[in-house]
Amino acid sequence: MAELVYPTIINLARVVFRAEGLRFDLRGTENVPRQGGAVMVINHVGYLDFTYAGFAARPARRLVRFMAKQEVFTHKVSGPLMRGMHHIPVDREAGAGSYRTAVEALRAGEIVGVFPEATISRSFELKEFKAGAARMACEAGVPLLPTIIWGSQRVWTKGHPKRLGRTKVAISVWVGEPVPVPAAADVNAATDELRGRMEALLHEAQETYPDRPAGPDDTWWQPARLGGTAPTPDEAAQLDRDERRARIAAAKKARDEGRSR
């Protein structure tokens, strides 16, 4: 697979990140296989997580093919870039095709990046995991790579303004030891084990994070468990349900208005 776009984007991203003064703490990069397929499973706290997670694979000289929603691929700006980097579109109406594409990429020796929570966690704690990552790893005969990101929510996340200037934010990207998923594995049990390992990694990254809130108004990015003002997991789940209902209602209203014209 000829790589023309991806290396260029990585170099551009490095320039941008340096301009922003981002301070990366990459750990566990030795756990990324130098060859062969793997499913990199990543928690989701900010909109730019996929750009940061890929840096964990650079020491192994690997590129990560991220699974991302179809809308990103149809956008006039991001679409050509995503296709040029050979990422994998996820069509929610035809998920089986995306799944097959990911399994084929894994069998071909690619690292595929997956966000098992599907959406950004407003609580900045782990949400429930979907079992698709473990199922893909089992079918393709590759390991899971538990990967956590912390600090990216301070750059750009749901419900808060972007901070894309020279913020000097610290961003932790840690990769745990691979989790094997044998052919006869229980994918739900494998998913539970994966989530447990990632939760332990995330808690350690949160508790050892070098930056602290600048004041009482800057505690929004810390989880409630650590005294921050982010929503609790239960509160965040309710916000997600409210958002989903509002989205469905808006879509129905648009359809009804379209039929009435």
GUSESE-472295 format. One record per residue (C-alpha): residue number from 1; residue in one letter; x, y, z. Coordinates in Angstrom, 3 decimals. Layout:
BEGIN
<site><i>NUM</i><aa>A</aa><c1>X</c1><c2>Y</c2><c3>Z</c3></site>
...
***
This chain:
BEGIN
<site><i>1</i><aa>M</aa><c1>0.000</c1><c2>0.000</c2><c3>0.000</c3></site>
<site><i>2</i><aa>A</aa><c1>1.683</c1><c2>3.203</c2><c3>-1.161</c3></site>
<site><i>3</i><aa>E</aa><c1>1.810</c1><c2>5.819</c2><c3>1.567</c3></site>
<site><i>4</i><aa>L</aa><c1>1.751</c1><c2>9.335</c2><c3>0.184</c3></site>
<site><i>5</i><aa>V</aa><c1>-0.810</c1><c2>11.252</c2><c3>2.219</c3></site>
<site><i>6</i><aa>Y</aa><c1>-0.360</c1><c2>9.773</c2><c3>5.712</c3></site>
<site><i>7</i><aa>P</aa><c1>3.345</c1><c2>10.658</c2><c3>6.242</c3></site>
<site><i>8</i><aa>T</aa><c1>2.689</c1><c2>14.192</c2><c3>5.008</c3></site>
<site><i>9</i><aa>I</aa><c1>-0.217</c1><c2>14.626</c2><c3>7.432</c3></site>
<site><i>10</i><aa>I</aa><c1>1.875</c1><c2>13.284</c2><c3>10.312</c3></site>
<site><i>11</i><aa>N</aa><c1>4.666</c1><c2>15.759</c2><c3>9.595</c3></site>
<site><i>12</i><aa>L</aa><c1>2.163</c1><c2>18.607</c2><c3>9.373</c3></site>
<site><i>13</i><aa>A</aa><c1>0.556</c1><c2>17.522</c2><c3>12.647</c3></site>
<site><i>14</i><aa>R</aa><c1>3.942</c1><c2>17.508</c2><c3>14.359</c3></site>
<site><i>15</i><aa>V</aa><c1>4.514</c1><c2>21.118</c2><c3>13.273</c3></site>
<site><i>16</i><aa>V</aa><c1>1.065</c1><c2>22.138</c2><c3>14.543</c3></site>
<site><i>17</i><aa>F</aa><c1>1.524</c1><c2>20.327</c2><c3>17.857</c3></site>
<site><i>18</i><aa>R</aa><c1>4.902</c1><c2>21.992</c2><c3>18.383</c3></site>
<site><i>19</i><aa>A</aa><c1>3.318</c1><c2>25.374</c2><c3>17.673</c3></site>
<site><i>20</i><aa>E</aa><c1>0.658</c1><c2>24.604</c2><c3>20.278</c3></site>
<site><i>21</i><aa>G</aa><c1>3.357</c1><c2>23.622</c2><c3>22.742</c3></site>
<site><i>22</i><aa>L</aa><c1>1.717</c1><c2>20.259</c2><c3>23.433</c3></site>
<site><i>23</i><aa>R</aa><c1>3.777</c1><c2>18.090</c2><c3>25.779</c3></site>
<site><i>24</i><aa>F</aa><c1>3.387</c1><c2>14.407</c2><c3>24.960</c3></site>
<site><i>25</i><aa>D</aa><c1>4.003</c1><c2>11.638</c2><c3>27.461</c3></site>
<site><i>26</i><aa>L</aa><c1>4.203</c1><c2>8.431</c2><c3>25.421</c3></site>
<site><i>27</i><aa>R</aa><c1>4.524</c1><c2>5.235</c2><c3>27.431</c3></site>
<site><i>28</i><aa>G</aa><c1>4.344</c1><c2>1.572</c2><c3>26.516</c3></site>
<site><i>29</i><aa>T</aa><c1>5.241</c1><c2>2.159</c2><c3>22.884</c3></site>
<site><i>30</i><aa>E</aa><c1>7.285</c1><c2>-1.043</c2><c3>23.034</c3></site>
<site><i>31</i><aa>N</aa><c1>3.947</c1><c2>-2.875</c2><c3>23.267</c3></site>
<site><i>32</i><aa>V</aa><c1>3.045</c1><c2>-1.847</c2><c3>19.702</c3></site>
<site><i>33</i><aa>P</aa><c1>4.039</c1><c2>-4.763</c2><c3>17.434</c3></site>
<site><i>34</i><aa>R</aa><c1>6.702</c1><c2>-3.982</c2><c3>14.845</c3></site>
<site><i>35</i><aa>Q</aa><c1>4.840</c1><c2>-6.114</c2><c3>12.339</c3></site>
<site><i>36</i><aa>G</aa><c1>1.529</c1><c2>-7.911</c2><c3>12.059</c3></site>
<site><i>37</i><aa>G</aa><c1>-2.001</c1><c2>-6.859</c2><c3>12.813</c3></site>
<site><i>38</i><aa>A</aa><c1>-3.442</c1><c2>-5.561</c2><c3>16.076</c3></site>
<site><i>39</i><aa>V</aa><c1>-6.535</c1><c2>-3.707</c2><c3>17.257</c3></site>
<site><i>40</i><aa>M</aa><c1>-5.543</c1><c2>-0.506</c2><c3>19.052</c3></site>
<site><i>41</i><aa>V</aa><c1>-8.410</c1><c2>0.157</c2><c3>21.473</c3></site>
<site><i>42</i><aa>I</aa><c1>-8.577</c1><c2>3.756</c2><c3>22.694</c3></site>
<site><i>43</i><aa>N</aa><c1>-10.682</c1><c2>5.647</c2><c3>25.220</c3></site>
<site><i>44</i><aa>H</aa><c1>-12.421</c1><c2>8.783</c2><c3>23.970</c3></site>
<site><i>45</i><aa>V</aa><c1>-12.255</c1><c2>12.119</c2><c3>25.802</c3></site>
<site><i>46</i><aa>G</aa><c1>-11.717</c1><c2>14.633</c2><c3>22.982</c3></site>
<site><i>47</i><aa>Y</aa><c1>-12.365</c1><c2>15.264</c2><c3>19.302</c3></site>
<site><i>48</i><aa>L</aa><c1>-8.665</c1><c2>15.007</c2><c3>18.371</c3></site>
<site><i>49</i><aa>D</aa><c1>-7.948</c1><c2>11.706</c2><c3>20.124</c3></site>
<site><i>50</i><aa>F</aa><c1>-7.263</c1><c2>9.834</c2><c3>16.896</c3></site>
<site><i>51</i><aa>T</aa><c1>-4.555</c1><c2>12.314</c2><c3>15.903</c3></site>
<site><i>52</i><aa>Y</aa><c1>-2.803</c1><c2>11.870</c2><c3>19.243</c3></site>
<site><i>53</i><aa>A</aa><c1>-3.232</c1><c2>8.093</c2><c3>19.585</c3></site>
<site><i>54</i><aa>G</aa><c1>-1.414</c1><c2>7.464</c2><c3>16.320</c3></site>
<site><i>55</i><aa>F</aa><c1>1.757</c1><c2>8.941</c2><c3>17.798</c3></site>
<site><i>56</i><aa>A</aa><c1>2.077</c1><c2>5.908</c2><c3>20.082</c3></site>
<site><i>57</i><aa>A</aa><c1>2.720</c1><c2>3.766</c2><c3>16.993</c3></site>
<site><i>58</i><aa>R</aa><c1>5.460</c1><c2>5.978</c2><c3>15.535</c3></site>
<site><i>59</i><aa>P</aa><c1>8.371</c1><c2>4.457</c2><c3>17.508</c3></site>
<site><i>60</i><aa>A</aa><c1>7.419</c1><c2>1.097</c2><c3>15.962</c3></site>
<site><i>61</i><aa>R</aa><c1>7.262</c1><c2>2.767</c2><c3>12.544</c3></site>
<site><i>62</i><aa>R</aa><c1>3.619</c1><c2>1.767</c2><c3>12.219</c3></site>
<site><i>63</i><aa>L</aa><c1>0.569</c1><c2>3.614</c2><c3>10.908</c3></site>
<site><i>64</i><aa>V</aa><c1>-2.854</c1><c2>3.182</c2><c3>12.480</c3></site>
<site><i>65</i><aa>R</aa><c1>-5.965</c1><c2>2.839</c2><c3>10.309</c3></site>
<site><i>66</i><aa>F</aa><c1>-8.742</c1><c2>4.387</c2><c3>12.354</c3></site>
<site><i>67</i><aa>M</aa><c1>-12.388</c1><c2>3.439</c2><c3>12.125</c3></site>
<site><i>68</i><aa>A</aa><c1>-14.394</c1><c2>6.667</c2><c3>11.912</c3></site>
<site><i>69</i><aa>K</aa><c1>-17.979</c1><c2>7.623</c2><c3>11.170</c3></site>
<site><i>70</i><aa>Q</aa><c1>-18.999</c1><c2>7.865</c2><c3>7.529</c3></site>
<site><i>71</i><aa>E</aa><c1>-19.727</c1><c2>11.597</c2><c3>7.766</c3></site>
<site><i>72</i><aa>V</aa><c1>-16.023</c1><c2>12.359</c2><c3>8.171</c3></site>
<site><i>73</i><aa>F</aa><c1>-15.329</c1><c2>10.630</c2><c3>4.847</c3></site>
<site><i>74</i><aa>T</aa><c1>-18.030</c1><c2>12.530</c2><c3>2.959</c3></site>
<site><i>75</i><aa>H</aa><c1>-16.863</c1><c2>15.943</c2><c3>4.169</c3></site>
<site><i>76</i><aa>K</aa><c1>-15.287</c1><c2>17.942</c2><c3>1.348</c3></site>
<site><i>77</i><aa>V</aa><c1>-12.112</c1><c2>18.692</c2><c3>3.343</c3></site>
<site><i>78</i><aa>S</aa><c1>-11.590</c1><c2>15.729</c2><c3>5.664</c3></site>
<site><i>79</i><aa>G</aa><c1>-12.954</c1><c2>13.125</c2><c3>3.235</c3></site>
<site><i>80</i><aa>P</aa><c1>-10.055</c1><c2>13.078</c2><c3>0.729</c3></site>
<site><i>81</i><aa>L</aa><c1>-7.544</c1><c2>13.080</c2><c3>3.591</c3></site>
<site><i>82</i><aa>M</aa><c1>-9.225</c1><c2>10.197</c2><c3>5.421</c3></site>
<site><i>83</i><aa>R</aa><c1>-9.408</c1><c2>8.155</c2><c3>2.241</c3></site>
<site><i>84</i><aa>G</aa><c1>-5.812</c1><c2>9.020</c2><c3>1.377</c3></site>
<site><i>85</i><aa>M</aa><c1>-4.691</c1><c2>7.727</c2><c3>4.769</c3></site>
<site><i>86</i><aa>H</aa><c1>-6.666</c1><c2>4.513</c2><c3>4.215</c3></site>
<site><i>87</i><aa>H</aa><c1>-8.791</c1><c2>4.898</c2><c3>7.323</c3></site>
<site><i>88</i><aa>I</aa><c1>-11.968</c1><c2>2.835</c2><c3>7.541</c3></site>
<site><i>89</i><aa>P</aa><c1>-15.415</c1><c2>4.465</c2><c3>7.246</c3></site>
<site><i>90</i><aa>V</aa><c1>-18.145</c1><c2>3.212</c2><c3>9.569</c3></site>
<site><i>91</i><aa>D</aa><c1>-21.642</c1><c2>3.368</c2><c3>8.114</c3></site>
<site><i>92</i><aa>R</aa><c1>-24.092</c1><c2>2.899</c2><c3>10.993</c3></site>
<site><i>93</i><aa>E</aa><c1>-26.729</c1><c2>1.683</c2><c3>8.550</c3></site>
<site><i>94</i><aa>A</aa><c1>-24.385</c1><c2>-0.931</c2><c3>7.054</c3></site>
<site><i>95</i><aa>G</aa><c1>-21.980</c1><c2>-1.794</c2><c3>9.849</c3></site>
<site><i>96</i><aa>A</aa><c1>-21.257</c1><c2>-5.295</c2><c3>8.556</c3></site>
<site><i>97</i><aa>G</aa><c1>-19.316</c1><c2>-3.883</c2><c3>5.596</c3></site>
<site><i>98</i><aa>S</aa><c1>-17.122</c1><c2>-1.750</c2><c3>7.873</c3></site>
<site><i>99</i><aa>Y</aa><c1>-16.491</c1><c2>-4.732</c2><c3>10.110</c3></site>
<site><i>100</i><aa>R</aa><c1>-15.403</c1><c2>-6.907</c2><c3>7.179</c3></site>
<site><i>101</i><aa>T</aa><c1>-13.080</c1><c2>-4.186</c2><c3>5.894</c3></site>
<site><i>102</i><aa>A</aa><c1>-11.463</c1><c2>-3.886</c2><c3>9.334</c3></site>
<site><i>103</i><aa>V</aa><c1>-10.968</c1><c2>-7.658</c2><c3>9.669</c3></site>
<site><i>104</i><aa>E</aa><c1>-9.411</c1><c2>-7.813</c2><c3>6.205</c3></site>
<site><i>105</i><aa>A</aa><c1>-7.028</c1><c2>-4.982</c2><c3>7.140</c3></site>
<site><i>106</i><aa>L</aa><c1>-6.047</c1><c2>-6.803</c2><c3>10.347</c3></site>
<site><i>107</i><aa>R</aa><c1>-5.394</c1><c2>-10.035</c2><c3>8.469</c3></site>
<site><i>108</i><aa>A</aa><c1>-3.248</c1><c2>-8.051</c2><c3>6.041</c3></site>
<site><i>109</i><aa>G</aa><c1>-1.057</c1><c2>-6.962</c2><c3>8.964</c3></site>
<site><i>110</i><aa>E</aa><c1>-2.486</c1><c2>-3.504</c2><c3>9.662</c3></site>
<site><i>111</i><aa>I</aa><c1>-3.073</c1><c2>-1.872</c2><c3>13.042</c3></site>
<site><i>112</i><aa>V</aa><c1>-6.711</c1><c2>-0.777</c2><c3>13.243</c3></site>
<site><i>113</i><aa>G</aa><c1>-7.719</c1><c2>1.932</c2><c3>15.740</c3></site>
<site><i>114</i><aa>V</aa><c1>-11.077</c1><c2>1.561</c2><c3>17.482</c3></site>
<site><i>115</i><aa>F</aa><c1>-12.969</c1><c2>3.669</c2><c3>20.029</c3></site>
<site><i>116</i><aa>P</aa><c1>-15.139</c1><c2>1.084</c2><c3>21.846</c3></site>
<site><i>117</i><aa>E</aa><c1>-17.161</c1><c2>3.726</c2><c3>23.703</c3></site>
<site><i>118</i><aa>A</aa><c1>-18.373</c1><c2>5.006</c2><c3>20.288</c3></site>
<site><i>119</i><aa>T</aa><c1>-18.780</c1><c2>8.589</c2><c3>21.555</c3></site>
<site><i>120</i><aa>I</aa><c1>-16.836</c1><c2>11.020</c2><c3>23.733</c3></site>
<site><i>121</i><aa>S</aa><c1>-17.109</c1><c2>10.412</c2><c3>27.461</c3></site>
<site><i>122</i><aa>R</aa><c1>-18.415</c1><c2>13.579</c2><c3>29.104</c3></site>
<site><i>123</i><aa>S</aa><c1>-17.388</c1><c2>12.276</c2><c3>32.528</c3></site>
<site><i>124</i><aa>F</aa><c1>-13.846</c1><c2>11.591</c2><c3>31.255</c3></site>
<site><i>125</i><aa>E</aa><c1>-14.148</c1><c2>8.125</c2><c3>32.790</c3></site>
<site><i>126</i><aa>L</aa><c1>-14.583</c1><c2>4.961</c2><c3>30.739</c3></site>
<site><i>127</i><aa>K</aa><c1>-18.077</c1><c2>4.303</c2><c3>29.412</c3></site>
<site><i>128</i><aa>E</aa><c1>-19.345</c1><c2>0.815</c2><c3>28.639</c3></site>
<site><i>129</i><aa>F</aa><c1>-17.423</c1><c2>-0.890</c2><c3>25.822</c3></site>
<site><i>130</i><aa>K</aa><c1>-18.941</c1><c2>-2.411</c2><c3>22.720</c3></site>
<site><i>131</i><aa>A</aa><c1>-17.561</c1><c2>-5.899</c2><c3>22.003</c3></site>
<site><i>132</i><aa>G</aa><c1>-16.730</c1><c2>-5.244</c2><c3>18.329</c3></site>
<site><i>133</i><aa>A</aa><c1>-12.998</c1><c2>-4.709</c2><c3>18.934</c3></site>
<site><i>134</i><aa>A</aa><c1>-12.588</c1><c2>-8.073</c2><c3>20.683</c3></site>
<site><i>135</i><aa>R</aa><c1>-14.724</c1><c2>-9.773</c2><c3>18.058</c3></site>
<site><i>136</i><aa>M</aa><c1>-12.532</c1><c2>-8.390</c2><c3>15.260</c3></site>
<site><i>137</i><aa>A</aa><c1>-9.344</c1><c2>-9.393</c2><c3>17.046</c3></site>
<site><i>138</i><aa>C</aa><c1>-10.680</c1><c2>-12.902</c2><c3>17.612</c3></site>
<site><i>139</i><aa>E</aa><c1>-11.735</c1><c2>-13.362</c2><c3>13.989</c3></site>
<site><i>140</i><aa>A</aa><c1>-8.504</c1><c2>-11.937</c2><c3>12.568</c3></site>
<site><i>141</i><aa>G</aa><c1>-6.251</c1><c2>-13.739</c2><c3>15.036</c3></site>
<site><i>142</i><aa>V</aa><c1>-4.565</c1><c2>-10.576</c2><c3>16.360</c3></site>
<site><i>143</i><aa>P</aa><c1>-4.127</c1><c2>-9.038</c2><c3>19.848</c3></site>
<site><i>144</i><aa>L</aa><c1>-5.848</c1><c2>-6.058</c2><c3>21.414</c3></site>
<site><i>145</i><aa>L</aa><c1>-3.697</c1><c2>-3.058</c2><c3>22.353</c3></site>
<site><i>146</i><aa>P</aa><c1>-5.217</c1><c2>-1.231</c2><c3>25.361</c3></site>
<site><i>147</i><aa>T</aa><c1>-4.467</c1><c2>2.467</c2><c3>24.825</c3></site>
<site><i>148</i><aa>I</aa><c1>-5.486</c1><c2>5.438</c2><c3>26.927</c3></site>
<site><i>149</i><aa>I</aa><c1>-5.383</c1><c2>9.171</c2><c3>26.278</c3></site>
<site><i>150</i><aa>W</aa><c1>-5.569</c1><c2>11.830</c2><c3>28.943</c3></site>
<site><i>151</i><aa>G</aa><c1>-5.388</c1><c2>15.616</c2><c3>28.615</c3></site>
<site><i>152</i><aa>S</aa><c1>-6.805</c1><c2>15.850</c2><c3>25.095</c3></site>
<site><i>153</i><aa>Q</aa><c1>-10.149</c1><c2>17.035</c2><c3>26.514</c3></site>
<site><i>154</i><aa>R</aa><c1>-8.412</c1><c2>20.284</c2><c3>27.451</c3></site>
<site><i>155</i><aa>V</aa><c1>-7.768</c1><c2>21.000</c2><c3>23.753</c3></site>
<site><i>156</i><aa>W</aa><c1>-11.217</c1><c2>20.234</c2><c3>22.320</c3></site>
<site><i>157</i><aa>T</aa><c1>-14.074</c1><c2>18.190</c2><c3>23.686</c3></site>
<site><i>158</i><aa>K</aa><c1>-17.840</c1><c2>18.019</c2><c3>23.735</c3></site>
<site><i>159</i><aa>G</aa><c1>-19.580</c1><c2>20.934</c2><c3>25.416</c3></site>
<site><i>160</i><aa>H</aa><c1>-16.496</c1><c2>23.130</c2><c3>25.751</c3></site>
<site><i>161</i><aa>P</aa><c1>-14.793</c1><c2>25.648</c2><c3>23.436</c3></site>
<site><i>162</i><aa>K</aa><c1>-11.733</c1><c2>24.713</c2><c3>21.390</c3></site>
<site><i>163</i><aa>R</aa><c1>-8.322</c1><c2>25.704</c2><c3>22.702</c3></site>
<site><i>164</i><aa>L</aa><c1>-6.129</c1><c2>25.356</c2><c3>19.628</c3></site>
<site><i>165</i><aa>G</aa><c1>-3.613</c1><c2>28.083</c2><c3>20.392</c3></site>
<site><i>166</i><aa>R</aa><c1>-0.324</c1><c2>27.765</c2><c3>22.262</c3></site>
<site><i>167</i><aa>T</aa><c1>-1.816</c1><c2>26.062</c2><c3>25.308</c3></site>
<site><i>168</i><aa>K</aa><c1>1.193</c1><c2>23.925</c2><c3>26.315</c3></site>
<site><i>169</i><aa>V</aa><c1>-1.224</c1><c2>21.201</c2><c3>27.390</c3></site>
<site><i>170</i><aa>A</aa><c1>0.213</c1><c2>17.888</c2><c3>28.575</c3></site>
<site><i>171</i><aa>I</aa><c1>-1.215</c1><c2>14.871</c2><c3>26.747</c3></site>
<site><i>172</i><aa>S</aa><c1>-0.631</c1><c2>11.336</c2><c3>27.988</c3></site>
<site><i>173</i><aa>V</aa><c1>-0.811</c1><c2>8.449</c2><c3>25.508</c3></site>
<site><i>174</i><aa>W</aa><c1>-0.108</c1><c2>5.111</c2><c3>27.173</c3></site>
<site><i>175</i><aa>V</aa><c1>-0.213</c1><c2>1.641</c2><c3>25.615</c3></site>
<site><i>176</i><aa>G</aa><c1>-0.633</c1><c2>-1.401</c2><c3>27.843</c3></site>
<site><i>177</i><aa>E</aa><c1>0.523</c1><c2>-4.940</c2><c3>27.255</c3></site>
<site><i>178</i><aa>P</aa><c1>-1.290</c1><c2>-6.704</c2><c3>24.375</c3></site>
<site><i>179</i><aa>V</aa><c1>-4.364</c1><c2>-8.738</c2><c3>25.269</c3></site>
<site><i>180</i><aa>P</aa><c1>-4.513</c1><c2>-11.980</c2><c3>23.250</c3></site>
<site><i>181</i><aa>V</aa><c1>-7.920</c1><c2>-13.117</c2><c3>21.999</c3></site>
<site><i>182</i><aa>P</aa><c1>-7.700</c1><c2>-16.805</c2><c3>21.001</c3></site>
<site><i>183</i><aa>A</aa><c1>-10.032</c1><c2>-18.253</c2><c3>18.393</c3></site>
<site><i>184</i><aa>A</aa><c1>-12.228</c1><c2>-19.896</c2><c3>21.043</c3></site>
<site><i>185</i><aa>A</aa><c1>-12.252</c1><c2>-16.852</c2><c3>23.338</c3></site>
<site><i>186</i><aa>D</aa><c1>-15.389</c1><c2>-15.432</c2><c3>24.931</c3></site>
<site><i>187</i><aa>V</aa><c1>-15.374</c1><c2>-11.956</c2><c3>23.352</c3></site>
<site><i>188</i><aa>N</aa><c1>-17.497</c1><c2>-10.490</c2><c3>26.144</c3></site>
<site><i>189</i><aa>A</aa><c1>-15.034</c1><c2>-11.747</c2><c3>28.763</c3></site>
<site><i>190</i><aa>A</aa><c1>-12.147</c1><c2>-10.419</c2><c3>26.647</c3></site>
<site><i>191</i><aa>T</aa><c1>-13.904</c1><c2>-7.043</c2><c3>26.444</c3></site>
<site><i>192</i><aa>D</aa><c1>-14.317</c1><c2>-6.961</c2><c3>30.228</c3></site>
<site><i>193</i><aa>E</aa><c1>-10.636</c1><c2>-7.790</c2><c3>30.734</c3></site>
<site><i>194</i><aa>L</aa><c1>-9.631</c1><c2>-5.116</c2><c3>28.223</c3></site>
<site><i>195</i><aa>R</aa><c1>-11.797</c1><c2>-2.509</c2><c3>29.914</c3></site>
<site><i>196</i><aa>G</aa><c1>-10.366</c1><c2>-3.397</c2><c3>33.310</c3></site>
<site><i>197</i><aa>R</aa><c1>-6.812</c1><c2>-2.987</c2><c3>32.079</c3></site>
<site><i>198</i><aa>M</aa><c1>-7.645</c1><c2>0.318</c2><c3>30.398</c3></site>
<site><i>199</i><aa>E</aa><c1>-9.374</c1><c2>1.633</c2><c3>33.502</c3></site>
<site><i>200</i><aa>A</aa><c1>-6.282</c1><c2>0.890</c2><c3>35.588</c3></site>
<site><i>201</i><aa>L</aa><c1>-4.078</c1><c2>2.626</c2><c3>33.005</c3></site>
<site><i>202</i><aa>L</aa><c1>-6.419</c1><c2>5.623</c2><c3>32.809</c3></site>
<site><i>203</i><aa>H</aa><c1>-6.583</c1><c2>6.051</c2><c3>36.582</c3></site>
<site><i>204</i><aa>E</aa><c1>-2.796</c1><c2>5.966</c2><c3>36.812</c3></site>
<site><i>205</i><aa>A</aa><c1>-2.490</c1><c2>8.536</c2><c3>34.003</c3></site>
<site><i>206</i><aa>Q</aa><c1>-5.082</c1><c2>10.791</c2><c3>35.662</c3></site>
<site><i>207</i><aa>E</aa><c1>-3.471</c1><c2>10.566</c2><c3>39.084</c3></site>
<site><i>208</i><aa>T</aa><c1>0.084</c1><c2>11.204</c2><c3>37.821</c3></site>
<site><i>209</i><aa>Y</aa><c1>-0.855</c1><c2>13.876</c2><c3>35.257</c3></site>
<site><i>210</i><aa>P</aa><c1>1.640</c1><c2>16.768</c2><c3>35.592</c3></site>
<site><i>211</i><aa>D</aa><c1>-0.808</c1><c2>19.671</c2><c3>35.162</c3></site>
<site><i>212</i><aa>R</aa><c1>-3.296</c1><c2>20.906</c2><c3>37.750</c3></site>
<site><i>213</i><aa>P</aa><c1>-6.313</c1><c2>23.201</c2><c3>37.366</c3></site>
<site><i>214</i><aa>A</aa><c1>-5.380</c1><c2>26.863</c2><c3>37.130</c3></site>
<site><i>215</i><aa>G</aa><c1>-8.172</c1><c2>27.758</c2><c3>39.561</c3></site>
<site><i>216</i><aa>P</aa><c1>-11.751</c1><c2>26.958</c2><c3>40.630</c3></site>
<site><i>217</i><aa>D</aa><c1>-13.078</c1><c2>27.687</c2><c3>37.130</c3></site>
<site><i>218</i><aa>D</aa><c1>-10.596</c1><c2>25.276</c2><c3>35.539</c3></site>
<site><i>219</i><aa>T</aa><c1>-11.706</c1><c2>22.046</c2><c3>37.190</c3></site>
<site><i>220</i><aa>W</aa><c1>-14.153</c1><c2>21.096</c2><c3>34.416</c3></site>
<site><i>221</i><aa>W</aa><c1>-11.625</c1><c2>18.753</c2><c3>32.773</c3></site>
<site><i>222</i><aa>Q</aa><c1>-11.073</c1><c2>16.668</c2><c3>35.877</c3></site>
<site><i>223</i><aa>P</aa><c1>-13.387</c1><c2>13.732</c2><c3>36.690</c3></site>
<site><i>224</i><aa>A</aa><c1>-15.732</c1><c2>14.008</c2><c3>39.663</c3></site>
<site><i>225</i><aa>R</aa><c1>-13.909</c1><c2>11.039</c2><c3>41.229</c3></site>
<site><i>226</i><aa>L</aa><c1>-10.835</c1><c2>13.265</c2><c3>41.622</c3></site>
<site><i>227</i><aa>G</aa><c1>-12.749</c1><c2>16.318</c2><c3>42.816</c3></site>
<site><i>228</i><aa>G</aa><c1>-13.321</c1><c2>17.869</c2><c3>39.396</c3></site>
<site><i>229</i><aa>T</aa><c1>-16.560</c1><c2>19.371</c2><c3>38.130</c3></site>
<site><i>230</i><aa>A</aa><c1>-17.001</c1><c2>17.054</c2><c3>35.138</c3></site>
<site><i>231</i><aa>P</aa><c1>-20.327</c1><c2>15.174</c2><c3>35.227</c3></site>
<site><i>232</i><aa>T</aa><c1>-20.399</c1><c2>11.875</c2><c3>37.062</c3></site>
<site><i>233</i><aa>P</aa><c1>-20.774</c1><c2>8.796</c2><c3>34.808</c3></site>
<site><i>234</i><aa>D</aa><c1>-24.501</c1><c2>8.665</c2><c3>35.636</c3></site>
<site><i>235</i><aa>E</aa><c1>-24.978</c1><c2>12.368</c2><c3>34.908</c3></site>
<site><i>236</i><aa>A</aa><c1>-23.011</c1><c2>12.020</c2><c3>31.666</c3></site>
<site><i>237</i><aa>A</aa><c1>-25.178</c1><c2>9.069</c2><c3>30.600</c3></site>
<site><i>238</i><aa>Q</aa><c1>-28.297</c1><c2>11.177</c2><c3>31.125</c3></site>
<site><i>239</i><aa>L</aa><c1>-26.820</c1><c2>14.020</c2><c3>29.070</c3></site>
<site><i>240</i><aa>D</aa><c1>-26.104</c1><c2>11.526</c2><c3>26.274</c3></site>
<site><i>241</i><aa>R</aa><c1>-29.692</c1><c2>10.249</c2><c3>26.395</c3></site>
<site><i>242</i><aa>D</aa><c1>-31.052</c1><c2>13.801</c2><c3>26.286</c3></site>
<site><i>243</i><aa>E</aa><c1>-28.826</c1><c2>14.638</c2><c3>23.315</c3></site>
<site><i>244</i><aa>R</aa><c1>-29.896</c1><c2>11.474</c2><c3>21.484</c3></site>
<site><i>245</i><aa>R</aa><c1>-33.593</c1><c2>12.244</c2><c3>22.034</c3></site>
<site><i>246</i><aa>A</aa><c1>-33.101</c1><c2>15.827</c2><c3>20.827</c3></site>
<site><i>247</i><aa>R</aa><c1>-31.292</c1><c2>14.580</c2><c3>17.708</c3></site>
<site><i>248</i><aa>I</aa><c1>-34.056</c1><c2>12.106</c2><c3>16.911</c3></site>
<site><i>249</i><aa>A</aa><c1>-36.728</c1><c2>14.777</c2><c3>17.438</c3></site>
<site><i>250</i><aa>A</aa><c1>-34.879</c1><c2>17.218</c2><c3>15.172</c3></site>
<site><i>251</i><aa>A</aa><c1>-34.546</c1><c2>14.589</c2><c3>12.439</c3></site>
<site><i>252</i><aa>K</aa><c1>-38.262</c1><c2>13.750</c2><c3>12.688</c3></site>
<site><i>253</i><aa>K</aa><c1>-39.187</c1><c2>17.429</c2><c3>12.513</c3></site>
<site><i>254</i><aa>A</aa><c1>-37.027</c1><c2>17.876</c2><c3>9.412</c3></site>
<site><i>255</i><aa>R</aa><c1>-38.657</c1><c2>14.859</c2><c3>7.743</c3></site>
<site><i>256</i><aa>D</aa><c1>-42.157</c1><c2>16.095</c2><c3>8.593</c3></site>
<site><i>257</i><aa>E</aa><c1>-41.402</c1><c2>19.572</c2><c3>7.245</c3></site>
<site><i>258</i><aa>G</aa><c1>-39.998</c1><c2>18.021</c2><c3>4.081</c3></site>
<site><i>259</i><aa>R</aa><c1>-43.164</c1><c2>15.986</c2><c3>3.510</c3></site>
<site><i>260</i><aa>S</aa><c1>-45.394</c1><c2>19.018</c2><c3>4.079</c3></site>
<site><i>261</i><aa>R</aa><c1>-43.772</c1><c2>21.075</c2><c3>1.333</c3></site>
***
